[in-house]
Amino acid sequence: MTRATHAAVDGLATALALDEAAYRRAVDLAGLAPDRAAFLRNLDRFLMAVGAMLIVAGVAAFFAWNWAGLHHMAKFALLQGGIVGAVILAWRLEPDSAGGRAALFAAAFLVGVLLAVFGQVYQTGADPYGLFVAWALLILPWVIVGRQAGLWLLLQVLLNLALILYWIQVLYPPEGWWQLSQLLGPLVWLGSTVMDWRLASLLFVLNAGAVVAWELAAARGVPWLQSRVYPRLTGLIALYTVLGPTLVMIFVASLDEQAQLAIVSPALFVAVFAATLWYYQYRRFDLFMLTMAMFGGILVIMALAIRHAFEGYGSPLLLAALLIGLVGGAAFWLRAIAQRARAA
């Protein structure tokens, strides 16, 4: 007997013109509604992940607050004890379990805290990018053994930070107003790194290559690679590395920073936009990735419109109408694509 699916129930509900109550009853009879056990299991996993992150954040806050009052040996003992304890807990709970994954992720994060404490205590004088490189190398075996999206995402973030810091601290230190972005906070500073199209292109290759590798492996049916967290977040980073320089090139094409811009990023953005719409529509449906691509396309079109807007009182109204039209058209298209995917 064939198992009922959401697409089949939706098709019957549309054909029979069922109301909301009848549709919910049909979903319950088909066994498609989440039961109490599934809800509690997902809630348990969510709370366990949040708890692990809070514990790690508490450890970092503890060292920040009590830094001056702790002996350096006590600092190392606490951190190393936490890492060993987390690894033992992950081994006892098994790395594939929810608790084991949370414990292994906590251990991998504490490795970075330990390296930071080591650098502060002994004042090694090493460049900051070396911290992230060492952190990535030390947790690499756990990332491979752990088989979870969280650890791979942590590794991806470390590789991105290492590349950015090596580029701006060793190869090409920033000059001009870009250097002032460091005073506005780490997020603004990291966002401004795409001003250099060469660095942005390398970051794109790093992140887009990771997404392609993940999708190819997931297409082979590897169970733990079916998670969509890693490709979505990494794909978001890859899109930003080409979208950011494209927007900068549109708005500041007449400034001195033009020397750091090139047509490479806009060309990559067009290629990524087309490839995303094709792959995630026909090969592996993912509404989030399609929405992300459409959002990037809307930003580029609006940037071009603003850059070349007509002068006068009517231009803001025309821009608002264009924005409403683009958002409405994108929403209509995405809804049609989602309905077609459910009916397939």
Phi, psi and chi 1 to 4 in degrees:
 res  aa     phi    psi   chi1   chi2   chi3   chi4
   1 MET       -  134.5 -178.0  174.6   61.0      -
   2 THR   -76.9  135.8  -55.1      -      -      -
   3 ARG   -76.3  138.6  179.9  178.8  175.5   85.6
   4 ALA   -67.3  145.7      -      -      -      -
   5 THR  -125.2  163.2   61.5      -      -      -
   6 HIS   -61.8  -37.7  -79.3  -75.6      -      -
   7 ALA   -62.8  -42.3      -      -      -      -
   8 ALA   -65.4  -43.7      -      -      -      -
   9 VAL   -64.4  -41.3  173.8      -      -      -
  10 ASP   -63.0  -40.2  -69.4  -16.6      -      -
  11 GLY   -64.4  -43.4      -      -      -      -
  12 LEU   -65.8  -40.0  -70.2  174.3      -      -
  13 ALA   -63.3  -38.3      -      -      -      -
  14 THR   -68.4  -42.9  -57.3      -      -      -
  15 ALA   -66.1  -36.8      -      -      -      -
  16 LEU   -92.4   -1.9  -61.0  175.7      -      -
  17 ALA    55.0   49.7      -      -      -      -
  18 LEU   -73.2  144.9  -61.5 -179.9      -      -
  19 ASP   -81.6 -178.6   56.7   12.9      -      -
  20 GLU   -63.1  -43.0 -175.6   67.3   19.7      -
  21 ALA   -65.9  -41.8      -      -      -      -
  22 ALA   -67.0  -36.0      -      -      -      -
  23 TYR   -65.6  -43.5  175.2   77.0      -      -
  24 ARG   -62.4  -38.8  -69.5 -178.9  179.4  -85.4
  25 ARG   -64.7  -39.0  178.9   59.8  175.7  166.5
  26 ALA   -65.3  -39.3      -      -      -      -
  27 VAL   -65.1  -39.6  170.9      -      -      -
  28 ASP   -65.1  -44.3  -68.9  -22.9      -      -
  29 LEU   -65.6  -32.0  -67.1  175.5      -      -
  30 ALA   -78.5   -6.4      -      -      -      -
  31 GLY    73.8   24.9      -      -      -      -
  32 LEU   -97.5  -14.5  -61.6  174.8      -      -
  33 ALA   -76.3  138.9      -      -      -      -
  34 PRO   -64.3  129.3   21.8  -31.3      -      -
  35 ASP   -87.0  179.2   54.2    7.6      -      -
  36 ARG   -63.2  -40.0  178.2 -177.8  175.7   85.1
  37 ALA   -64.7  -42.9      -      -      -      -
  38 ALA   -65.6  -39.8      -      -      -      -
  39 PHE   -62.9  -45.3  174.3   77.6      -      -
  40 LEU   -66.8  -35.0  -67.7  177.2      -      -
  41 ARG   -65.9  -44.3 -177.5  170.1   57.7 -107.0
  42 ASN   -67.0  -38.0  -68.4  -29.9      -      -
  43 LEU   -64.7  -38.5 -179.6   62.0      -      -
  44 ASP   -64.2  -41.6  180.0   67.4      -      -
  45 ARG   -65.5  -41.3  -67.7  176.9  178.1  176.0
  46 PHE   -63.6  -46.6  172.4   75.4      -      -
  47 LEU   -66.0  -33.9  -66.9  177.3      -      -
  48 MET   -67.2  -41.1 -171.7  174.2  -60.8      -
  49 ALA   -65.9  -42.7      -      -      -      -
  50 VAL   -63.9  -40.8  172.2      -      -      -
  51 GLY   -62.0  -42.2      -      -      -      -
  52 ALA   -62.6  -42.5      -      -      -      -
  53 MET   -65.9  -37.6  -70.9 -172.0  -68.0      -
  54 LEU   -67.6  -36.7  -69.4  176.5      -      -
  55 ILE   -64.0  -45.4  -69.7  174.5      -      -
  56 VAL   -63.1  -42.9  172.2      -      -      -
  57 ALA   -63.7  -36.3      -      -      -      -
  58 GLY   -65.1  -38.2      -      -      -      -
  59 VAL   -63.1  -45.3  171.7      -      -      -
  60 ALA   -63.0  -41.9      -      -      -      -
  61 ALA   -66.4  -35.3      -      -      -      -
  62 PHE   -61.3  -45.9  171.9   81.4      -      -
  63 PHE   -68.7  -36.1  -80.3   98.6      -      -
  64 ALA   -66.0  -37.5      -      -      -      -
  65 TRP   -79.9  -38.2 -178.2  -97.8      -      -
  66 ASN  -105.0   23.9  -59.9  -77.5      -      -
  67 TRP   -59.8  -48.8  178.7  -98.6      -      -
  68 ALA   -70.7  -26.2      -      -      -      -
  69 GLY   -90.3   -4.9      -      -      -      -
  70 LEU  -100.9  138.6  -73.8  174.8      -      -
  71 HIS   -71.9  147.6 -169.4  -90.6      -      -
  72 HIS   -63.3  -30.7   66.1  -85.3      -      -
  73 MET   -68.5  -34.8  -62.9  -55.6  -64.7      -
  74 ALA   -66.7  -37.4      -      -      -      -
  75 LYS   -61.7  -48.5  -59.7  171.6 -174.6  176.7
  76 PHE   -64.4  -39.6  -69.4  135.0      -      -
  77 ALA   -64.3  -43.5      -      -      -      -
  78 LEU   -64.2  -45.2  -71.9  172.6      -      -
  79 LEU   -68.1  -46.5  -79.8  173.7      -      -
  80 GLN   -65.9  -36.3  -67.5  172.3   -1.6      -
  81 GLY   -63.9  -39.1      -      -      -      -
  82 GLY   -64.8  -40.1      -      -      -      -
  83 ILE   -65.4  -47.7  -65.8  173.4      -      -
  84 VAL   -62.4  -42.9  172.9      -      -      -
  85 GLY   -62.3  -41.2      -      -      -      -
  86 ALA   -66.5  -39.6      -      -      -      -
  87 VAL   -65.9  -42.7  171.8      -      -      -
  88 ILE   -62.6  -41.6  -67.2  176.6      -      -
  89 LEU   -62.9  -41.3 -177.9   61.3      -      -
  90 ALA   -64.4  -37.0      -      -      -      -
  91 TRP   -68.5  -41.3  171.1   64.4      -      -
  92 ARG   -70.0  -38.0  -66.6  -62.8  -60.5  -89.2
  93 LEU   -83.4  -10.1  -63.8  177.3      -      -
  94 GLU    77.2  131.3  -63.8 -176.2   -2.5      -
  95 PRO   -60.9  -23.6  -23.3   33.6      -      -
  96 ASP   -81.9  -11.7  -69.2  -25.8      -      -
  97 SER   -81.0  163.5   64.7      -      -      -
  98 ALA   -63.2  -43.8      -      -      -      -
  99 GLY   -65.4  -39.2      -      -      -      -
 100 GLY   -64.5  -39.0      -      -      -      -
 101 ARG   -65.0  -44.0  -67.3  177.2  179.6  178.7
 102 ALA   -63.6  -41.8      -      -      -      -
 103 ALA   -66.3  -40.8      -      -      -      -
 104 LEU   -68.3  -37.0 -165.5   57.0      -      -
 105 PHE   -65.5  -41.0 -177.5   86.3      -      -
 106 ALA   -62.0  -41.3      -      -      -      -
 107 ALA   -63.0  -42.1      -      -      -      -
 108 ALA   -65.2  -37.6      -      -      -      -
 109 PHE   -69.2  -39.0 -167.9   88.7      -      -
 110 LEU   -66.2  -23.7  -72.1  176.4      -      -
 111 VAL   -60.6  -41.0  168.9      -      -      -
 112 GLY   -64.8  -40.2      -      -      -      -
 113 VAL   -62.6  -40.3 -179.5      -      -      -
 114 LEU   -62.9  -42.8  176.8   62.0      -      -
 115 LEU   -64.5  -38.3  -68.4  176.1      -      -
 116 ALA   -65.3  -41.2      -      -      -      -
 117 VAL   -65.2  -40.8  171.2      -      -      -
 118 PHE   -60.5  -43.5 -177.8   85.9      -      -
 119 GLY   -66.9  -34.5      -      -      -      -
 120 GLN   -73.2  -38.2  -72.4  -69.6  -27.1      -
 121 VAL   -71.3  -46.5  169.6      -      -      -
 122 TYR   -97.6   -4.0  -67.5  103.9      -      -
 123 GLN    48.0   61.6  -63.6  -66.1  -35.7      -
 124 THR   -66.9  -24.5   59.0      -      -      -
 125 GLY    78.0    7.8      -      -      -      -
 126 ALA   -72.2  152.2      -      -      -      -
 127 ASP   -65.9  147.2  -67.6  -37.2      -      -
 128 PRO   -60.0  -29.4  -27.6   35.7      -      -
 129 TYR   -64.5  -27.0   75.6   87.5      -      -
 130 GLY   -64.1  -31.5      -      -      -      -
 131 LEU   -60.4  -45.9  165.8   67.3      -      -
 132 PHE   -71.7  -34.0  -63.6  102.5      -      -
 133 VAL   -65.3  -47.3  172.9      -      -      -
 134 ALA   -63.2  -40.7      -      -      -      -
 135 TRP   -59.6  -46.0 -170.6   -6.4      -      -
 136 ALA   -64.0  -41.3      -      -      -      -
 137 LEU   -67.5  -38.4  -68.3  176.2      -      -
 138 LEU   -69.6  -35.8  -71.7  174.8      -      -
 139 ILE   -92.4   -2.5   67.9  171.4      -      -
 140 LEU   -56.7  -44.4 -178.3   59.6      -      -
 141 PRO   -60.0  -39.8  -23.3   34.0      -      -
 142 TRP   -66.0  -36.4  -67.8  -14.1      -      -
 143 VAL   -62.5  -42.2  173.4      -      -      -
 144 ILE   -69.4  -43.7  -63.0  174.5      -      -
 145 VAL   -73.3  -36.5  173.3      -      -      -
 146 GLY   -64.9  -34.2      -      -      -      -
 147 ARG    51.4   55.4  -63.1 -176.5  -59.8  178.8
 148 GLN  -141.2  148.7   59.4  163.7  -60.4      -
 149 ALA   -65.4  -34.0      -      -      -      -
 150 GLY   -60.6  -44.5      -      -      -      -
 151 LEU   -67.6  -40.3  -76.4  174.7      -      -
 152 TRP   -65.4  -35.5  -78.6  100.7      -      -
 153 LEU   -67.9  -40.0 -170.3   59.8      -      -
 154 LEU   -60.7  -44.5  175.3   60.2      -      -
 155 LEU   -61.4  -40.2  179.5   65.5      -      -
 156 GLN   -64.0  -41.5 -169.3   70.9   22.6      -
 157 VAL   -63.1  -42.5  171.5      -      -      -
 158 LEU   -63.0  -40.3  -64.3  178.1      -      -
 159 LEU   -65.6  -39.8  -66.1  178.0      -      -
 160 ASN   -63.8  -45.9  -82.6  -87.1      -      -
 161 LEU   -64.6  -40.2  -68.9  175.0      -      -
 162 ALA   -62.6  -43.1      -      -      -      -
 163 LEU   -65.3  -43.6  176.6   57.5      -      -
 164 ILE   -62.6  -48.1  -68.0  173.2      -      -
 165 LEU   -66.7  -38.9  -68.1  174.4      -      -
 166 TYR   -64.5  -37.8 -179.0   75.2      -      -
 167 TRP   -67.7  -47.5 -176.3  -86.3      -      -
 168 ILE   -87.4  -15.1   66.5  176.1      -      -
 169 GLN  -102.0  -24.8  -67.8  178.2  -12.3      -
 170 VAL  -114.9  -52.6  178.8      -      -      -
 171 LEU   -81.2  -58.7  -62.2 -179.6      -      -
 172 TYR  -135.4   83.9  -57.4   99.2      -      -
 173 PRO   -59.1  138.7  -22.6   33.5      -      -
 174 PRO   -70.4  153.2   26.0  -33.9      -      -
 175 GLU  -133.1  165.6  -61.9  177.6   -3.7      -
 176 GLY    75.0 -154.4      -      -      -      -
 177 TRP   -68.2  -19.7   69.4  -90.7      -      -
 178 TRP   -61.2  -36.4 -177.7   25.8      -      -
 179 GLN   -64.8  -29.5 -167.8  174.1   12.8      -
 180 LEU   -70.7  -16.9  -61.6  178.4      -      -
 181 SER   -64.4  -19.1   64.0      -      -      -
 182 GLN   -65.7  -25.2  -59.0 -179.6   35.2      -
 183 LEU   -77.2  -13.4  -56.7  176.6      -      -
 184 LEU   -93.3    2.0  -58.7  178.2      -      -
 185 GLY   114.4  161.3      -      -      -      -
 186 PRO   -65.3  -36.4   22.1  -32.9      -      -
 187 LEU   -66.8  -43.7  -67.0  179.9      -      -
 188 VAL   -64.8  -39.8  176.6      -      -      -
 189 TRP   -64.7  -44.9  171.1   72.3      -      -
 190 LEU   -64.2  -38.8  -75.4  175.0      -      -
 191 GLY   -65.5  -31.0      -      -      -      -
 192 SER   -78.4   -9.4   65.4      -      -      -
 193 THR   -65.4  -22.1   55.2      -      -      -
 194 VAL   -75.9    0.1  -63.0      -      -      -
 195 MET   -59.7  -32.1  -80.0  -70.7  -63.7      -
 196 ASP   -88.9  112.6 -168.9  -27.0      -      -
 197 TRP   -66.0  -25.3   68.5  -90.3      -      -
 198 ARG   -69.3  -45.6  -61.9  165.1  -61.9  179.3
 199 LEU   -65.2  -41.4  174.7   58.1      -      -
 200 ALA   -61.3  -38.0      -      -      -      -
 201 SER   -67.7  -39.9  -60.4      -      -      -
 202 LEU   -65.3  -40.7  -69.3  176.8      -      -
 203 LEU   -64.2  -37.1  -68.3  171.8      -      -
 204 PHE   -63.4  -45.3  169.0   76.8      -      -
 205 VAL   -61.1  -41.6  171.6      -      -      -
 206 LEU   -61.8  -45.9  174.7   63.3      -      -
 207 ASN   -83.7  -41.3  -66.7  -79.1      -      -
 208 ALA   -65.8  -37.7      -      -      -      -
 209 GLY   -62.5  -37.4      -      -      -      -
 210 ALA   -65.9  -40.4      -      -      -      -
 211 VAL   -64.7  -43.8  173.9      -      -      -
 212 VAL   -62.4  -44.4  171.3      -      -      -
 213 ALA   -62.0  -41.8      -      -      -      -
 214 TRP   -63.2  -45.2 -174.9  -78.8      -      -
 215 GLU   -67.0  -38.6  -64.7  -69.2    6.6      -
 216 LEU   -65.3  -41.4  -69.7  176.8      -      -
 217 ALA   -69.0  -37.9      -      -      -      -
 218 ALA   -66.3  -33.7      -      -      -      -
 219 ALA   -66.0  -19.7      -      -      -      -
 220 ARG   -83.3   -0.9  -64.8 -178.7  175.4  -88.7
 221 GLY    90.8   17.6      -      -      -      -
 222 VAL   -67.0  122.2 -179.3      -      -      -
 223 PRO   -59.1  -50.4  -24.1   34.4      -      -
 224 TRP   -73.2  -12.0   68.6  -85.6      -      -
 225 LEU   -86.0    0.9  -71.1  173.9      -      -
 226 GLN   -77.6   -8.9  -56.6  -50.9  -49.1      -
 227 SER   -63.6  139.2  171.4      -      -      -
 228 ARG  -100.0    0.5  -56.7  -55.8  -58.3  161.0
 229 VAL   -66.1  -51.0  175.3      -      -      -
 230 TYR   -63.6  -52.7  178.4   86.3      -      -
 231 PRO   -64.0  -31.5   21.7  -32.5      -      -
 232 ARG   -70.1  -48.4  -72.3  174.8  177.2  175.9
 233 LEU   -68.9  -41.4  -65.9 -179.1      -      -
 234 THR   -67.1  -37.8  -52.9      -      -      -
 235 GLY   -64.1  -34.8      -      -      -      -
 236 LEU   -63.8  -41.0 -173.6   60.8      -      -
 237 ILE   -64.8  -43.1  -61.8  174.1      -      -
 238 ALA   -62.2  -40.7      -      -      -      -
 239 LEU   -64.3  -41.7  176.2   63.9      -      -
 240 TYR   -64.1  -35.1  174.4   72.2      -      -
 241 THR   -66.6  -19.5   57.6      -      -      -
 242 VAL  -106.9  -27.3  -68.9      -      -      -
 243 LEU   -72.6  -42.2  176.8   60.6      -      -
 244 GLY   -57.7  -54.2      -      -      -      -
 245 PRO   -61.6  -32.5  -22.5   33.4      -      -
 246 THR   -64.1  -45.3  -58.8      -      -      -
 247 LEU   -65.8  -39.5  -63.6  176.8      -      -
 248 VAL   -62.8  -41.1  169.6      -      -      -
 249 MET   -64.5  -33.4 -174.3  174.8 -177.1      -
 250 ILE   -70.2  -43.1  -66.9  173.4      -      -
 251 PHE   -86.2  -33.0  -75.8  114.8      -      -
 252 VAL  -116.8   29.9  -59.7      -      -      -
 253 ALA   -63.5  -19.1      -      -      -      -
 254 SER   -98.7    0.7   59.6      -      -      -
 255 LEU   -92.4  174.2  -59.4 -179.7      -      -
 256 ASP   -66.6  -23.7  -66.3  -22.9      -      -
 257 GLU   -69.1   -3.5  -60.5  -70.5  -17.7      -
 258 GLN   -59.7  -25.5 -175.9  178.2    5.7      -
 259 ALA   -62.7  -25.8      -      -      -      -
 260 GLN   -89.5   -1.1  -68.5 -177.2  -56.8      -
 261 LEU  -105.8  159.3  -54.8  175.2      -      -
 262 ALA  -158.3  171.2      -      -      -      -
 263 ILE   -77.6   -4.5 -162.3   63.9      -      -
 264 VAL   -61.5  -48.2  175.4      -      -      -
 265 SER   -64.8  -46.2  -67.2      -      -      -
 266 PRO   -59.5  -38.0  -26.3   34.8      -      -
 267 ALA   -65.5  -41.1      -      -      -      -
 268 LEU   -64.7  -37.2  -72.6  176.0      -      -
 269 PHE   -63.4  -43.7  172.5   76.7      -      -
 270 VAL   -61.1  -42.0  173.1      -      -      -
 271 ALA   -65.5  -42.7      -      -      -      -
 272 VAL   -65.7  -41.3  168.8      -      -      -
 273 PHE   -59.3  -48.1 -177.8   79.6      -      -
 274 ALA   -67.8  -43.4      -      -      -      -
 275 ALA   -64.7  -39.0      -      -      -      -
 276 THR   -65.6  -45.1  -59.1      -      -      -
 277 LEU   -63.2  -36.0  -66.8 -174.9      -      -
 278 TRP   -75.6  -50.5  173.7   79.4      -      -
 279 TYR   -67.8  -47.2 -176.8   82.9      -      -
 280 TYR   -84.0    4.4  -68.7  106.3      -      -
 281 GLN  -105.3  -37.3 -178.5 -179.6  175.5      -
 282 TYR  -111.4  -27.3  -61.0  108.1      -      -
 283 ARG   -99.5  -49.1  -62.0  -61.4  -61.1  -88.8
 284 ARG  -142.4  102.0 -175.8 -172.7 -177.6   96.2
 285 PHE   -65.7  128.4  178.0   74.7      -      -
 286 ASP  -148.5  104.8 -166.9  -40.1      -      -
 287 LEU   -65.6  -32.9 -170.8   60.7      -      -
 288 PHE   -63.4  -45.9  177.7   86.5      -      -
 289 MET   -65.5  -38.8  -57.7  -65.6  -84.1      -
 290 LEU   -65.7  -41.7  -66.2  174.8      -      -
 291 THR   -63.3  -40.9  -56.2      -      -      -
 292 MET   -61.4  -42.7 -176.0  174.2   63.7      -
 293 ALA   -66.0  -42.3      -      -      -      -
 294 MET   -64.5  -39.4  -65.9  -59.1  -64.4      -
 295 PHE   -60.7  -43.3  178.0   73.1      -      -
 296 GLY   -63.4  -41.1      -      -      -      -
 297 GLY   -63.1  -39.7      -      -      -      -
 298 ILE   -63.8  -41.6  -68.8  174.2      -      -
 299 LEU   -61.5  -41.9  -73.4 -179.6      -      -
 300 VAL   -67.2  -44.2  170.7      -      -      -
 301 ILE   -63.0  -43.1  -65.5  175.7      -      -
 302 MET   -66.5  -36.6  -72.0  -57.4  -58.8      -
 303 ALA   -63.1  -42.8      -      -      -      -
 304 LEU   -64.2  -40.1  -70.1  171.2      -      -
 305 ALA   -66.0  -42.3      -      -      -      -
 306 ILE   -65.9  -41.0  -66.2  172.7      -      -
 307 ARG   -63.0  -35.6 -178.4   72.0  172.8   81.8
 308 HIS  -114.3   26.2  -58.0  -73.0      -      -
 309 ALA   -66.1  147.9      -      -      -      -
 310 PHE   -71.1  143.4  -64.0  103.3      -      -
 311 GLU   -77.5  145.8  -64.6 -177.3   -1.9      -
 312 GLY   130.1  177.6      -      -      -      -
 313 TYR   -74.7  -18.8  -64.1  101.4      -      -
 314 GLY   -82.8  -15.2      -      -      -      -
 315 SER   -64.2  -43.1   57.1      -      -      -
 316 PRO   -60.0  -37.4  -24.1   35.5      -      -
 317 LEU   -67.2  -40.5 -177.9   60.2      -      -
 318 LEU   -65.4  -40.5  -67.4  176.3      -      -
 319 LEU   -64.7  -40.1  -68.5  174.2      -      -
 320 ALA   -64.1  -42.0      -      -      -      -
 321 ALA   -64.5  -40.0      -      -      -      -
 322 LEU   -63.0  -43.2  176.4   61.0      -      -
 323 LEU   -63.0  -43.9  178.4   60.5      -      -
 324 ILE   -62.1  -42.3  -67.0  173.4      -      -
 325 GLY   -64.3  -42.3      -      -      -      -
 326 LEU   -66.2  -45.6  -70.2  173.9      -      -
 327 VAL   -64.9  -43.2  173.5      -      -      -
 328 GLY   -63.7  -43.1      -      -      -      -
 329 GLY   -64.3  -41.1      -      -      -      -
 330 ALA   -64.7  -42.1      -      -      -      -
 331 ALA   -64.2  -41.6      -      -      -      -
 332 PHE   -63.3  -42.4  178.2   81.0      -      -
 333 TRP   -67.8  -42.9 -179.7   77.8      -      -
 334 LEU   -63.9  -38.4  -69.7  170.7      -      -
 335 ARG   -65.8  -40.8 -178.4  178.3 -179.7 -177.7
 336 ALA   -64.2  -40.7      -      -      -      -
 337 ILE   -64.7  -41.4  -66.7  -62.6      -      -
 338 ALA   -64.8  -41.7      -      -      -      -
 339 GLN   -65.5  -38.4  -69.0  177.1  -12.7      -
 340 ARG   -67.1  -35.7 -172.4 -179.9   67.7 -174.4
 341 ALA   -68.6  -38.5      -      -      -      -
 342 ARG   -67.3  -33.1  -74.3 -162.9  -62.3  -95.2
 343 ALA   -79.3  -14.8      -      -      -      -
 344 ALA   -71.9      -      -      -      -      -
